[in-house]
């Protein structure tokens, strides 16, 4: 049986029964959803979704043989979780495929799905980290999916739990020849991100919650 016949990609922003996937990564998703109290537990995420879904934010979950094993979320720049600036650009907030589904090229399948869904854009942008201890949102993984680095910045966290230095890359995948290149708002990026509590650049991590800027150049 072909792999594709066992795959379903679902837009979880449109069906309330998939609401838990909007708040949790696929590897954190619990069987029991805690309902309205999740809006308090994940306040920043709730506020982001409430504002940005009407503006074009989408999250898709890939089910393989009924099991949720992959996800991708993306939005126009005005609804993105990243401080990326561009004209007619779609920003990929996140992509992840669980290791139990490795080897099926589901990452590329999710990218193709996003590109098909957002035909007419000039290109796709995202962030990739290099030298960071987390295994996801890695620059190398973004390159394997078709992105390349436009610019980068070496930083470290300012909080109490200071880690080592790492590099943030602005990644780009154009679909139109000679497309105008995106850029980022560096000051906003240094504040950290608010759209997802699980992202390694989330403002509340590393003892940084009381700071305005959680990152500093190195």
N, CA and C of each residue as an Amber inpcrd file, in Angstrom:
protein
   654
   0.8490000  -1.2090000   0.0000000   0.0000000   0.0000000   0.0000000
   0.8780000   1.2500000   0.0000000   0.6720000   2.1930000  -0.9260000
   1.4680000   3.4210000  -0.9550000   1.3330000   4.2070000   0.3400000
   2.4400000   4.8590000   0.7360000   2.4450000   5.6470000   1.9640000
   1.3410000   6.6930000   1.9400000   1.1580000   7.3770000   0.7910000
   0.2040000   8.4850000   0.6900000  -1.2260000   8.0500000   1.0410000
  -1.5560000   6.7990000   0.7990000  -2.9090000   6.3300000   1.0860000
  -3.1690000   6.2210000   2.5770000  -2.0960000   6.2390000   3.3710000
  -2.2250000   6.1580000   4.8340000  -2.0100000   7.5050000   5.5050000
  -1.8690000   8.5620000   4.6870000  -1.5670000   9.8970000   5.2050000
  -2.7680000  10.8230000   5.0460000  -3.0360000  11.5960000   6.0880000
  -4.0610000  12.6370000   6.0310000  -3.4910000  13.8940000   6.6720000
  -3.6110000  15.0230000   5.9940000  -3.1680000  16.3060000   6.5400000
  -4.4130000  17.1300000   6.8590000  -4.5620000  17.4710000   8.1370000
  -5.7810000  18.1160000   8.6320000  -5.4880000  19.5470000   9.0620000
  -6.3420000  20.4690000   8.6520000  -6.2680000  21.8630000   9.1110000
  -6.9510000  21.9380000  10.4750000  -6.1420000  22.0000000  11.5330000
  -6.7100000  21.9560000  12.8910000  -7.2180000  23.3120000  13.3560000
  -7.0470000  24.3510000  12.5200000  -7.5970000  25.6610000  12.8800000
  -9.0840000  25.7610000  12.5780000  -9.6250000  24.7770000  11.8630000
 -11.0110000  24.8760000  11.4020000 -11.9940000  23.9680000  12.1310000
 -11.5020000  22.9940000  12.8930000 -12.3960000  22.0230000  13.5280000
 -12.1350000  21.9900000  15.0330000 -13.1330000  22.3410000  15.8610000
 -12.9540000  22.3890000  17.3150000 -12.4620000  21.0850000  17.9330000
 -12.7410000  19.9530000  17.3050000 -12.3230000  18.6750000  17.9040000
 -10.8010000  18.5000000  17.8950000 -10.1190000  19.3300000  17.1100000
  -8.6550000  19.2710000  17.0670000  -8.0130000  20.4120000  17.8620000
  -8.7800000  21.0840000  18.6960000  -8.2800000  22.2910000  19.3580000
  -6.9970000  22.0570000  20.1410000  -6.8700000  20.8850000  20.7550000
  -5.6740000  20.6380000  21.5710000  -4.3900000  20.7530000  20.7470000
  -4.4630000  20.4420000  19.4490000  -3.2750000  20.5210000  18.6070000
  -2.8300000  21.9650000  18.3680000  -3.7140000  22.9130000  18.5900000
  -3.3460000  24.3120000  18.4290000  -2.4360000  24.7940000  19.5540000
  -2.5280000  24.1460000  20.7100000  -1.7720000  24.5850000  21.8810000
  -0.5470000  23.7300000  22.1550000  -0.6010000  22.4700000  21.8130000
   0.5090000  21.5670000  22.1020000   1.1980000  21.1290000  20.8280000
   2.5260000  20.9700000  20.9010000   3.2400000  20.3190000  19.8200000
   2.7880000  18.8640000  19.7700000   3.0040000  18.2150000  18.6570000
   2.5200000  16.8430000  18.5080000   3.1630000  15.9000000  19.5140000
   4.3850000  16.2020000  19.9530000   5.0370000  15.3080000  20.9080000
   4.6720000  15.6540000  22.3530000   3.8930000  16.7310000  22.5580000
   3.3850000  17.0770000  23.8810000   1.8890000  16.7970000  23.9970000
   1.2260000  16.5480000  22.8770000  -0.2270000  16.4510000  22.8690000
  -0.7140000  15.3200000  23.7650000  -1.5740000  15.6730000  24.6960000
  -2.1090000  14.7010000  25.6400000  -3.4460000  14.1600000  25.1330000
  -3.8220000  13.0190000  25.6510000  -5.0830000  12.4180000  25.2430000
  -6.2670000  13.1970000  25.7980000  -6.1130000  13.7160000  27.0150000
  -7.2020000  14.4500000  27.6440000  -6.9580000  15.9500000  27.5130000
  -7.8860000  16.6290000  26.8930000  -7.7720000  18.0750000  26.7080000
  -8.3670000  18.7820000  27.9190000  -7.6770000  19.7910000  28.4480000
  -8.1020000  20.4280000  29.6900000  -9.0690000  21.5860000  29.4780000
  -9.5790000  21.6970000  28.2660000 -10.6580000  22.6360000  27.9900000
 -10.3030000  24.0860000  28.1870000 -11.2500000  24.8430000  28.7370000
 -11.0940000  26.2920000  28.8390000  -9.8930000  26.7040000  29.6860000
  -9.4880000  25.8660000  30.6400000  -8.3680000  26.2440000  31.5080000
  -7.0620000  26.3620000  30.7230000  -7.0030000  25.7560000  29.5470000
  -5.7810000  25.8700000  28.7400000  -5.5610000  27.3020000  28.2840000
  -6.6300000  28.0800000  28.1780000  -6.5050000  29.4670000  27.7650000
  -5.7480000  30.2880000  28.8060000  -5.8270000  29.8660000  30.0720000
  -5.0720000  30.5410000  31.1320000  -3.6530000  29.9950000  31.2150000
  -3.5180000  28.6770000  31.0420000  -2.2050000  28.0490000  31.1130000
  -1.3010000  28.5310000  29.9830000  -1.8660000  28.6640000  28.7870000
  -1.1100000  29.1120000  27.6230000  -1.6710000  30.4520000  27.1510000
  -1.5800000  31.4500000  28.0040000  -2.2000000  32.7540000  27.7540000
  -1.6670000  33.3960000  26.4690000  -0.3510000  33.4230000  26.3010000
   0.2250000  34.0610000  25.1140000  -0.2170000  33.3540000  23.8410000
  -0.2360000  32.0400000  23.9100000  -0.6480000  31.2660000  22.7300000
  -2.1140000  31.5300000  22.4010000  -2.9560000  31.5640000  23.4200000
  -4.3810000  31.8220000  23.2260000  -4.6010000  33.1850000  22.5780000
  -3.9070000  34.1950000  23.0710000  -4.0590000  35.5480000  22.5350000
  -3.5570000  35.6090000  21.0920000  -2.4740000  34.9170000  20.8310000
  -1.9340000  34.8960000  19.4640000  -2.9300000  34.2560000  18.5040000
  -3.4520000  33.0990000  18.8540000  -4.3870000  32.3840000  17.9770000
  -5.6690000  33.1790000  17.7500000  -6.1810000  33.7720000  18.8110000
  -7.4210000  34.5330000  18.7220000  -7.2930000  35.6750000  17.7190000
  -6.1220000  36.2990000  17.6880000  -5.8990000  37.4350000  16.7980000
  -5.4990000  37.0150000  15.3880000  -4.6710000  35.9830000  15.2980000
  -4.0240000  35.6810000  14.0180000  -4.7350000  34.6530000  13.1380000
  -5.5600000  33.7890000  13.6890000  -6.3000000  32.8570000  12.8290000
  -7.1600000  33.6060000  11.8190000  -7.8790000  34.6680000  12.2330000
  -8.6550000  35.4330000  11.2430000  -7.7900000  36.1300000  10.1900000
  -6.4980000  36.3090000  10.4910000  -5.5910000  36.9850000   9.5710000
  -4.8310000  36.0080000   8.6660000  -5.1180000  34.7210000   8.8060000
  -4.5080000  33.7750000   7.8860000  -3.5970000  32.7260000   8.4890000
  -3.4190000  32.7280000   9.8140000  -2.6150000  31.6830000  10.4460000
  -3.2440000  30.3140000  10.2010000  -2.4080000  29.3170000   9.8900000
  -2.8750000  27.9510000   9.7060000  -1.9140000  26.9730000  10.3780000
  -2.5120000  25.9530000  10.9910000  -1.7170000  24.8440000  11.5120000
  -2.2880000  23.5600000  10.9550000  -1.3980000  22.7480000  10.3510000
  -1.8030000  21.4780000   9.7780000  -1.1010000  20.3490000  10.5280000
  -1.8380000  19.2930000  10.7910000  -1.2860000  18.1120000  11.4500000
  -1.3610000  16.9400000  10.4900000  -0.2540000  16.2280000  10.3750000
  -0.1820000  15.0610000   9.5060000  -0.4460000  13.8030000  10.3230000
  -1.4590000  13.0580000   9.9130000  -1.7880000  11.7770000  10.5340000
  -1.3220000  10.6520000   9.6140000  -0.6060000   9.7080000  10.1840000
  -0.1550000   8.5340000   9.4440000  -0.7290000   7.2920000  10.1140000
  -1.5740000   6.6000000   9.3910000  -2.2840000   5.4430000   9.9320000
  -3.0360000   5.8130000  11.2140000  -3.6040000   7.0220000  11.2150000
  -4.4000000   7.4980000  12.3380000  -3.6210000   8.1160000  13.4650000
  -2.2980000   8.0950000  13.3930000  -1.4470000   8.6240000  14.4590000
  -0.9100000   9.9900000  14.0440000  -0.9760000  10.9710000  14.9560000
  -0.4650000  12.3110000  14.6360000   1.0660000  12.2970000  14.7680000
   1.7480000  12.4390000  13.6470000   3.2010000  12.3090000  13.6360000
   3.9290000  13.5190000  13.0480000   3.1950000  14.4730000  12.4920000
   3.8450000  15.6310000  11.8990000   2.9660000  16.8630000  11.9780000
   3.6020000  18.0320000  11.8890000   2.8260000  19.2690000  11.9330000
   3.6000000  20.3790000  11.2390000   2.8490000  21.3780000  10.7840000
   3.4340000  22.5840000  10.2210000   2.4830000  23.7330000  10.5150000
   3.0240000  24.8910000  10.8570000   2.1720000  26.0690000  10.9980000
   2.8210000  27.2410000  10.2860000   1.9670000  28.0450000   9.6510000
   2.4670000  29.1230000   8.8150000   1.4160000  30.2240000   8.7210000
   1.8640000  31.4050000   8.2820000   0.9680000  32.5680000   8.2210000
   1.6030000  33.6530000   7.3660000   0.7950000  34.5890000   6.8650000
   1.3720000  35.7850000   6.2420000   2.2040000  36.5440000   7.2760000
   3.0960000  37.4180000   6.8270000   3.9810000  38.1030000   7.7640000
   3.2050000  38.8500000   8.8530000   2.0510000  39.3860000   8.5000000
   1.2920000  40.1690000   9.4830000   0.6530000  39.2900000  10.5480000
   0.6310000  37.9880000  10.3350000   0.0580000  37.0700000  11.3220000
   1.0890000  36.0790000  11.8520000   2.3430000  36.3230000  11.5340000
   3.4000000  35.3940000  11.9290000   3.7920000  35.5640000  13.3890000
   4.3580000  34.4990000  13.9620000   4.9010000  34.5740000  15.3150000
   6.3060000  35.1300000  15.3370000   6.9300000  35.2870000  14.1690000
   8.2900000  35.8110000  14.0640000   8.2690000  37.2560000  13.5810000
   9.2280000  38.0700000  14.0100000   9.3000000  39.4680000  13.5430000
   9.9810000  39.5650000  12.1740000   9.3940000  38.8750000  11.2020000
   9.9230000  38.8870000   9.8400000   9.1140000  39.8750000   9.0000000
   9.8170000  40.6080000   8.1500000   9.2120000  41.6500000   7.3340000
   9.3910000  41.2940000   5.8630000   8.3150000  41.4040000   5.0860000
   8.4260000  41.1170000   3.6630000   7.1170000  41.3880000   2.9480000
   7.1960000  41.4500000   1.6270000   6.0260000  41.6890000   0.7990000
   5.5520000  40.3800000   0.1720000   4.3030000  40.0320000   0.4230000
   3.7120000  38.8090000  -0.1220000   4.5470000  37.5750000   0.2420000
   4.9560000  37.5380000   1.5000000   5.7790000  36.4490000   2.0240000
   4.9740000  35.6500000   3.0500000   5.1220000  34.3360000   3.0140000
   4.5280000  33.4660000   4.0180000   5.6270000  33.0190000   4.9780000
   5.3480000  33.0960000   6.2560000   6.3210000  32.7200000   7.2810000
   5.9320000  31.3790000   7.9010000   6.8670000  30.4770000   7.9320000
   6.6480000  29.1890000   8.5840000   7.0920000  29.3050000  10.0410000
   6.1260000  29.2500000  10.9480000   6.4510000  29.3340000  12.3720000
   7.1770000  28.0880000  12.8530000   6.7360000  26.9400000  12.3670000
   7.2550000  25.6900000  12.9150000   6.9630000  24.5370000  11.9640000
   7.8280000  23.5450000  11.9910000   7.5830000  22.2720000  11.3210000
   8.2460000  21.1880000  12.1470000   7.5740000  20.0610000  12.2620000
   8.1300000  18.9820000  13.0790000   7.5410000  17.6580000  12.6300000
   8.3970000  16.6530000  12.5450000   7.9620000  15.2880000  12.2940000
   8.5440000  14.4060000  13.3950000   7.6990000  13.6250000  14.0240000
   8.1410000  12.7760000  15.1190000   9.1030000  11.7070000  14.6150000
  10.0890000  11.3800000  15.4490000  11.1130000  10.4080000  15.0390000
  10.5180000   9.0360000  14.7310000   9.3560000   8.7310000  15.3150000
   8.7490000   7.4320000  15.0270000   8.2230000   7.3430000  13.5890000
   8.1780000   8.4930000  12.9110000   7.7230000   8.5160000  11.5210000
   8.8480000   8.9050000  10.5700000  10.0810000   8.8050000  11.0450000
  11.2180000   9.1830000  10.2060000  11.3460000   8.2460000   8.9980000
  11.8900000   8.7790000   7.9310000  12.1620000   7.9630000   6.7570000
  11.1010000   7.9940000   5.6840000   9.9830000   8.6890000   5.9600000
   8.8980000   8.7550000   4.9800000   8.8540000  10.0910000   4.2410000
   9.8000000  10.9820000   4.5270000   9.8720000  12.3100000   3.8920000
   8.6170000  13.1420000   4.1740000   8.0890000  13.0000000   5.3870000
   6.8890000  13.7520000   5.7460000   7.1740000  15.2480000   5.8780000
   8.4180000  15.6130000   6.2290000   8.7700000  17.0330000   6.2950000
   8.6010000  17.6970000   4.9390000   9.1240000  17.0740000   3.8990000
   8.9860000  17.6240000   2.5480000   7.5320000  17.6050000   2.0910000
   6.7970000  16.5820000   2.5130000   5.3760000  16.5170000   2.1570000
   4.6120000  17.6850000   2.7730000   4.9360000  18.0380000   4.0170000
   4.2890000  19.1750000   4.6780000   4.6670000  20.4940000   4.0050000
   5.9210000  20.6110000   3.5820000   6.3650000  21.8040000   2.8560000
   5.5990000  21.9300000   1.5330000   5.4830000  20.8410000   0.8120000
   4.7400000  20.8580000  -0.4510000   3.2820000  21.2390000  -0.2260000
   2.7080000  20.7620000   0.8690000   1.3230000  21.1010000   1.1960000
   1.1860000  22.6000000   1.4540000   2.1290000  23.1730000   2.2150000
   2.1070000  24.6090000   2.4890000   2.2350000  25.4070000   1.1970000
   3.1440000  24.9990000   0.3340000   3.3560000  25.7210000  -0.9210000
   2.1290000  25.6500000  -1.8310000   1.4730000  24.5130000  -1.8480000
   0.2570000  24.3610000  -2.6360000  -0.8690000  25.2240000  -2.0670000
  -0.9330000  25.2940000  -0.7460000  -1.9770000  26.0630000  -0.0730000
  -1.7930000  27.5660000  -0.2720000  -0.5420000  27.9840000  -0.4230000
  -0.2390000  29.4170000  -0.5030000   0.3550000  29.7940000  -1.8590000
  -0.2460000  29.2730000  -2.9080000   0.1780000  29.6590000  -4.2520000
  -0.0190000  31.1600000  -4.4490000   0.9170000  31.7910000  -5.1460000
   0.8120000  33.2220000  -5.3890000   1.7470000  34.0420000  -4.5330000
   2.3220000  33.4330000  -3.5040000   3.2890000  34.1450000  -2.6800000
   4.6300000  34.2210000  -3.4060000   5.4760000  35.1550000  -3.0050000
   6.7920000  35.2760000  -3.6350000   7.8070000  34.3210000  -3.0230000
   7.5210000  33.8730000  -1.7940000   8.4510000  32.9720000  -1.1400000
   8.0610000  32.7060000   0.3040000   8.8440000  31.8260000   0.9310000
   8.5820000  31.3960000   2.3000000   9.8110000  31.6740000   3.1630000
   9.5650000  32.1910000   4.3610000  10.6540000  32.5340000   5.2760000
  10.4380000  31.8440000   6.6230000  11.5250000  31.6640000   7.3560000
  11.4470000  31.0980000   8.6970000  12.7340000  31.4370000   9.4370000
  12.8510000  30.9730000  10.6750000  14.0810000  31.1190000  11.4410000
  14.6900000  29.7440000  11.6620000  16.0000000  29.6880000  11.6720000
  16.7100000  28.4530000  11.9870000  17.8200000  28.7410000  12.9780000
  18.0100000  27.8530000  13.9300000  19.0430000  28.0410000  14.9520000
  20.2380000  27.1300000  14.6770000  21.4120000  27.6340000  14.9710000
  22.6480000  26.8770000  14.7950000  23.4450000  26.9260000  16.0970000
  23.8560000  25.7640000  16.5830000  24.6270000  25.7210000  17.8200000
  23.7790000  25.7560000  19.0660000  22.4530000  25.6100000  18.9060000
  21.5440000  25.6060000  20.0480000  21.3160000  24.1660000  20.4710000
  21.0880000  23.9410000  21.7810000  21.0260000  22.5730000  22.2830000
  19.7350000  21.8490000  21.9210000  18.6970000  22.5810000  21.5470000
  17.4480000  21.9340000  21.1650000  17.5910000  21.2490000  19.8090000
  16.8690000  20.1570000  19.6330000  17.0240000  19.3740000  18.4030000
  16.1240000  19.8680000  17.2790000  15.1900000  20.7820000  17.5680000
  14.3110000  21.2380000  16.5040000  14.5820000  22.7000000  16.1580000
  13.9420000  23.1670000  15.1030000  14.1720000  24.4730000  14.4590000
  15.6500000  24.6850000  14.1200000  16.3280000  23.6300000  13.7340000
  17.7450000  23.7080000  13.3970000  17.9400000  24.2210000  11.9720000
  18.9700000  25.0350000  11.8070000  19.3060000  25.5700000  10.4800000
  19.5170000  24.4360000   9.4760000  20.2290000  23.3930000   9.8620000
  20.5080000  22.2800000   8.9530000  19.2250000  21.6250000   8.4580000
  18.2680000  21.4670000   9.3580000  16.9990000  20.8510000   8.9630000
  16.2420000  21.7340000   7.9880000  16.2870000  23.0580000   8.2190000
  15.6110000  23.9740000   7.3060000  16.2450000  23.9200000   5.9120000
  17.5660000  23.7640000   5.8690000  18.2480000  23.6700000   4.5780000
  17.8400000  22.4020000   3.8290000  17.6580000  21.3130000   4.5410000
  17.2340000  20.0630000   3.9090000  15.8370000  20.1880000   3.3000000
  15.0410000  21.1090000   3.8450000  13.6810000  21.3040000   3.3530000
  13.6130000  22.3110000   2.2110000  14.7570000  22.9310000   1.8660000
  14.7800000  23.8370000   0.7250000  15.0660000  25.2940000   1.0440000
  15.2550000  25.6430000   2.3180000  15.5590000  27.0240000   2.7100000
  17.0700000  27.2660000   2.6620000  17.4520000  28.5380000   2.5580000
  18.8600000  28.9050000   2.7260000  18.9360000  30.1740000   3.5750000
  20.0950000  30.3990000   4.1780000  20.2620000  31.5220000   5.1080000
  20.5070000  32.8250000   4.3590000  19.7330000  33.8530000   4.7280000
  19.9150000  35.1910000   4.1600000  20.8110000  36.0550000   5.0340000
  20.6380000  35.9450000   6.3320000  21.4140000  36.7280000   7.2800000
  21.4000000  35.9920000   8.6110000  22.2930000  36.3660000   9.5070000
  22.3670000  35.6710000  10.7840000  22.8420000  36.6120000  11.8840000
  22.6490000  36.1640000  13.1090000  23.0270000  36.9610000  14.2730000
  23.4160000  36.0100000  15.4110000  24.5890000  36.1970000  15.9670000
  25.0600000  35.3600000  17.0770000  24.6140000  35.9840000  18.3930000
  23.9500000  35.1900000  19.2290000  23.3420000  35.7180000  20.4440000
  23.5480000  34.7590000  21.6160000  23.1420000  35.2220000  22.7940000
  23.0450000  34.3600000  23.9620000  21.9220000  34.8890000  24.8450000
  21.3800000  34.0290000  25.7030000  20.3070000  34.4360000  26.5900000
  20.8510000  35.3010000  27.7340000  20.0440000  36.2510000  28.1850000
  20.4480000  37.1590000  29.2560000  19.9450000  36.7150000  30.6270000
  19.0870000  35.7050000  30.6820000  18.4490000  35.3340000  31.9320000
  19.3660000  34.6540000  32.9190000  18.7630000  34.2040000  34.0170000
  19.5150000  33.5660000  35.0940000  20.1220000  32.2450000  34.6410000
  19.4060000  31.5510000  33.7760000  19.8950000  30.2620000  33.2780000
  20.6100000  30.4860000  31.9460000  21.7130000  31.1800000  32.0280000
  22.4130000  31.5280000  30.7990000  23.0180000  30.2920000  30.1520000
  22.7880000  30.1730000  28.8660000  23.3580000  29.0600000  28.1240000
  24.4940000  29.5490000  27.2520000  24.9630000  28.6750000  26.3670000
  26.0240000  29.0560000  25.4670000  25.5210000  29.9260000  24.3390000
  26.4350000  30.3860000  23.5390000  26.0730000  31.2170000  22.3940000
  25.5290000  30.3410000  21.2690000  24.6560000  30.9170000  20.4820000
  24.1340000  30.2300000  19.3090000  23.7860000  31.2760000  18.2600000
  23.5140000  30.8260000  17.0640000  23.2630000  31.7370000  15.9410000
  21.8480000  31.5530000  15.4200000  21.1650000  32.6710000  15.2260000
  19.8260000  32.6610000  14.6260000  19.9670000  33.0660000  13.1650000
  19.3640000  32.2850000  12.2850000  19.4120000  32.5710000  10.8510000
  18.0320000  32.9260000  10.3260000  17.9860000  33.9200000   9.4580000
  16.7780000  34.1890000   8.6750000  16.8580000  33.3150000   7.4340000
  15.9360000  32.3670000   7.3370000  15.9540000  31.3870000   6.2480000
  14.9220000  31.7770000   5.1830000  15.2450000  31.4640000   3.9250000
  14.4250000  31.9360000   2.8060000  14.3190000  30.8490000   1.7330000
  13.1080000  30.6910000   1.1930000  12.8650000  29.7710000   0.0910000
  11.9840000  30.4950000  -0.9190000  12.5830000  31.1230000  -1.9330000
  11.7950000  31.8820000  -2.9170000  11.0760000  30.9560000  -3.8870000
   9.9580000  31.4220000  -4.4020000   9.2550000  30.6850000  -5.4570000
   9.1050000  31.5460000  -6.7110000   9.4630000  32.8080000  -6.5850000
   9.4170000  33.7390000  -7.7170000  10.8240000  34.2580000  -7.9720000
  11.2520000  34.2260000  -9.2210000  12.5810000  34.7120000  -9.5680000
  12.7020000  36.2000000  -9.2680000  13.8360000  36.5830000  -8.6790000
  14.1220000  37.9800000  -8.3220000  13.1240000  38.5510000  -7.3260000
  12.5670000  37.6860000  -6.4690000  11.6330000  38.1500000  -5.4360000
  12.3590000  39.0740000  -4.4600000  11.6380000  40.0700000  -3.9680000
  12.2130000  40.9720000  -2.9760000  12.4830000  40.2030000  -1.6950000
  13.6960000  40.3300000  -1.1790000  14.1150000  39.5340000  -0.0280000
  13.4680000  40.0460000   1.2640000  13.0800000  39.1420000   2.1380000
  12.5500000  39.5590000   3.4430000  13.6940000  39.9550000   4.3720000
  13.3510000  40.5590000   5.4810000  14.3210000  40.8850000   6.5150000
  13.6500000  40.6450000   7.8650000  14.2820000  41.0660000   8.9420000
  13.6540000  40.9110000  10.2590000  13.7890000  42.1800000  11.0740000
  12.9460000  42.2940000  12.0740000  13.0260000  43.3830000  13.0410000
  13.9220000  42.8920000  14.1650000  15.1630000  43.3170000  14.1340000
  16.1680000  42.7850000  15.0610000  15.8190000  43.0730000  16.5150000
  15.3170000  44.2600000  16.7870000  14.9610000  44.6260000  18.1560000
  13.8550000  43.7250000  18.6960000  12.8440000  43.4710000  17.8780000
  11.7510000  42.5840000  18.2900000  12.2560000  41.1640000  18.5210000
  13.1690000  40.7240000  17.6790000  13.7150000  39.3790000  17.8250000
  14.4720000  39.2400000  19.1420000  15.1680000  40.2830000  19.5510000
  15.9280000  40.2490000  20.8040000  15.0120000  40.1880000  22.0300000
  13.7480000  40.5760000  21.8480000  12.7810000  40.4630000  22.9410000
  12.3710000  39.0110000  23.1760000  12.5490000  38.1780000  22.1820000
  12.0660000  36.8100000  22.2630000  10.6930000  36.6940000  21.6250000
  10.1890000  35.4720000  21.5880000   8.9260000  35.1850000  20.9180000
   7.8340000  34.8820000  21.9270000   6.5950000  35.1690000  21.5480000
   5.4700000  34.9930000  22.4660000   4.4240000  33.9940000  21.9610000
   4.5170000  33.5840000  20.7080000   3.4190000  32.8190000  20.1080000
   3.3670000  31.3600000  20.5400000   4.4750000  30.8400000  21.1030000
   4.5130000  29.4160000  21.4580000   5.4260000  29.1910000  22.6490000
   4.8570000  28.6350000  23.7190000   5.6210000  28.3890000  24.9410000
   6.6880000  27.3170000  24.7660000   6.5940000  26.5260000  23.7090000
   7.5470000  25.4370000  23.5000000   8.7250000  25.8330000  22.6150000
   8.6460000  27.0130000  21.9970000   9.7260000  27.4310000  21.1140000
  10.9610000  27.8110000  21.9440000  12.1710000  27.4400000  21.5000000
  13.3810000  27.7520000  22.2750000  13.6450000  29.2400000  22.4630000
  13.0170000  30.1020000  21.6530000  13.2010000  31.5460000  21.8170000
  12.0210000  32.1920000  22.5450000  11.1890000  31.3670000  23.1750000
  10.0420000  31.9000000  23.9130000  10.5210000  32.8300000  25.0380000
   9.8310000  33.9510000  25.1920000  10.2420000  34.9830000  26.1420000
  10.3220000  34.4670000  27.5860000   9.4790000  33.5220000  27.9490000
   9.4130000  33.0700000  29.3380000  10.4340000  32.0240000  29.7260000
  11.2680000  31.5840000  28.7900000  12.2540000  30.5500000  29.0970000
  13.5420000  31.1370000  29.6800000  14.3450000  30.2770000  30.2870000
  15.6980000  30.5960000  30.7290000  15.7460000  31.7200000  31.7690000
  14.7020000  31.8370000  32.5880000  14.6950000  32.8550000  33.6270000
  14.6510000  34.2600000  33.0880000  14.0450000  34.4300000  31.9070000
  14.0590000  35.7260000  31.2220000  12.7330000  36.4710000  31.2870000
  11.7320000  35.9060000  31.9500000  10.3780000  36.4510000  31.8640000
  10.2820000  37.9030000  32.3200000  11.1450000  38.3050000  33.2650000
  11.0520000  39.6690000  33.7960000  11.8210000  40.6800000  32.9490000
  12.5220000  40.2170000  31.9270000  13.3230000  41.0940000  31.0960000
  12.5540000  41.5220000  29.8540000  12.8670000  42.7020000  29.3470000
  12.2730000  43.1120000  28.0790000  12.9710000  42.3950000  26.9260000
  14.3140000  42.4200000  26.9450000  15.0990000  41.7570000  25.9090000
  15.7250000  40.5140000  26.5200000  15.3950000  39.3340000  25.9790000
  15.9230000  38.0930000  26.5460000  17.2220000  37.6600000  25.8680000
  17.5500000  38.2950000  24.7480000  18.7590000  37.9370000  24.0220000
  19.6950000  39.1300000  23.9440000  20.9680000  38.8450000  23.8220000
  21.9490000  39.8880000  23.5730000  22.9530000  39.3770000  22.5530000
  23.4680000  40.2850000  21.7660000  24.4430000  39.8970000  20.7450000
  25.7320000  39.4360000  21.4040000  26.4060000  38.5340000  20.7090000
  27.6710000  38.0350000  21.2270000  28.7560000  38.1330000  20.1450000
